[in-house]
Amino acid sequence: MLSIAALSLVAGLVGTGLGATTTLLATDAEVRHAQAQELRAKREPLYAEYLDAARALKEATGVYVMYCPKATEDPVIALLGECKDIYPAFHAAVVRFDKAGTAMRVYASPAVRAAAAAVAVELPSTSTTAFADGKLRKVDASRFNQMIDNFLIAMCADLQISPDQTCR
């Protein structure tokens, strides 16, 4: 039969073990929360820059197509002629969007990466400065805005701190 001293010792050890486990679990939760906050802090400015760069490329594409109609026939040949003065602003927007997309994808969630890919389809390719069919034209504003809305929804879910937080 166990003595009272032995029972006290066992109870003390069990209590200490439970206390240590609770402390470890609490610490682990705090670490995971801090890591999630750090990741959100990295993602937020990258997502914002991606959105700004996408909108800037949409606008730059419209201006380039309006003032350089030959660009719709052949984007590369057009820049050698009367379009050479307006092309740098368009090209800068293309480069900015490409850089923003690359930086954003490093930290983005899979849902945001998928939404970003859908946005990119609505813009000229950063490698050819044309759409997938090889042509350059104004961006379809309705489709672009829908893809931006989808990106915002994915971004909001990714940046939420708590389930009851709203983004808009």
C-alpha positions in Angstrom: 0.0 0.0 0.0 1.3 3.4 -0.9 1.9 5.8 1.9 0.5 9.3 2.0 3.9 10.7 1.2 4.2 8.5 -1.9 0.7 9.5 -3.0 1.6 13.1 -2.6 4.8 12.6 -4.6 3.0 10.9 -7.4 0.3 13.6 -7.4 2.9 16.3 -7.5 4.7 14.7 -10.4 1.5 14.3 -12.4 0.5 17.9 -11.6 4.0 19.1 -12.7 3.8 17.1 -15.9 0.3 18.5 -16.7 1.4 22.0 -16.0 4.5 21.6 -18.2 2.4 20.2 -21.0 -0.1 23.0 -20.8 2.7 25.5 -20.8 4.3 23.9 -23.9 1.0 23.9 -25.7 0.3 27.5 -24.9 3.8 28.5 -26.0 3.5 26.5 -29.2 0.2 28.3 -30.0 1.8 31.6 -29.3 4.7 30.8 -31.6 2.3 29.7 -34.4 0.2 32.9 -33.9 3.3 35.1 -34.1 4.5 33.3 -37.2 1.1 33.7 -38.8 1.2 37.4 -38.0 4.7 37.8 -39.4 3.6 36.0 -42.6 0.5 38.3 -42.9 2.8 41.3 -42.4 5.0 40.2 -45.3 2.1 39.4 -47.6 0.0 42.5 -47.2 2.4 45.0 -48.9 3.2 42.4 -51.6 -0.5 41.9 -52.4 -1.0 45.7 -52.4 1.8 46.2 -54.9 0.6 43.4 -57.1 -2.9 45.0 -57.2 -1.4 48.5 -58.0 0.9 47.0 -60.6 -1.9 45.1 -62.3 -4.1 48.2 -62.4 -1.2 50.3 -63.7 -0.6 47.8 -66.5 -4.2 47.8 -67.4 -4.2 51.6 -67.8 -0.8 51.7 -69.5 -2.0 49.1 -72.0 -5.1 51.2 -72.8 -3.0 54.3 -73.3 -0.5 52.5 -75.5 -3.2 51.0 -77.7 -5.0 54.3 -78.0 -1.9 56.4 -78.9 -0.2 53.6 -80.9 -2.8 51.8 -82.9 -0.1 49.9 -84.9 0.7 48.1 -81.6 -2.5 46.1 -82.0 -1.1 44.6 -85.2 2.5 43.9 -84.0 3.6 45.1 -80.6 7.3 44.7 -81.4 7.4 46.4 -84.8 5.2 49.2 -83.5 7.7 50.3 -80.9 10.4 50.9 -83.6 8.2 53.5 -85.4 6.1 56.3 -84.1 5.4 54.4 -80.9 8.9 54.5 -79.6 8.2 57.5 -77.4 5.2 56.1 -75.7 6.5 52.5 -75.4 8.8 53.1 -72.4 5.9 53.9 -70.1 4.0 50.8 -71.2 7.1 48.6 -70.9 7.8 50.0 -67.4 4.3 48.9 -66.4 4.9 45.5 -67.8 8.2 45.2 -65.9 6.6 46.4 -62.6 3.8 43.9 -62.9 6.2 41.1 -63.6 8.4 42.0 -60.6 5.3 42.4 -58.3 4.0 39.1 -59.4 7.3 37.3 -58.8 7.7 38.9 -55.3 4.1 38.2 -54.3 4.2 34.5 -55.3 7.1 33.9 -52.8 4.8 34.4 -49.8 1.3 34.0 -51.3 -1.1 31.3 -50.3 -2.1 28.8 -53.1 -5.5 30.5 -53.3 -3.9 33.9 -53.9 -1.4 32.5 -56.4 -4.4 31.0 -58.4 -6.3 34.3 -58.3 -3.2 36.2 -59.4 -2.7 33.8 -62.3 -6.3 34.6 -63.4 -5.6 38.3 -63.2 -2.4 37.9 -65.3 -4.4 36.2 -68.1 -6.4 39.4 -68.4 -3.2 41.4 -69.0 -0.5 41.4 -71.7 2.1 38.8 -71.1 5.2 40.1 -69.4 7.4 38.0 -71.8 5.8 39.1 -75.1 3.9 42.3 -74.1 0.9 40.8 -75.9 -2.0 38.6 -75.0 -1.9 34.8 -75.5 -3.1 35.2 -79.1 0.0 37.4 -79.9 -2.2 40.5 -80.2 -2.2 43.6 -78.1 -5.5 45.3 -77.3 -7.2 47.1 -74.6 -7.8 45.1 -71.5 -11.4 43.8 -71.1 -12.4 45.9 -68.1 -15.3 43.8 -67.0 -13.3 40.5 -67.0 -10.3 42.3 -65.4 -12.4 43.8 -62.6 -14.0 40.4 -62.0 -10.5 38.8 -61.6 -9.4 41.6 -59.4 -12.5 41.0 -57.2 -11.6 37.3 -57.0 -8.0 38.2 -56.0 -9.4 40.5 -53.3 -11.6 37.8 -51.9 -8.6 35.3 -51.8 -6.4 38.0 -50.4 -8.9 38.9 -47.7 -9.2 35.3 -46.6 -5.4 35.0 -46.5 -4.9 38.1 -44.4 -7.8 37.6 -41.9 -6.7 37.5 -38.3 -9.9 36.0 -37.0 -12.9 34.4 -38.8 -15.2 37.2 -37.7 -13.0 39.9 -39.2 -14.3 41.5 -42.4 -12.1 42.8 -45.2 -14.2 45.2 -47.1 
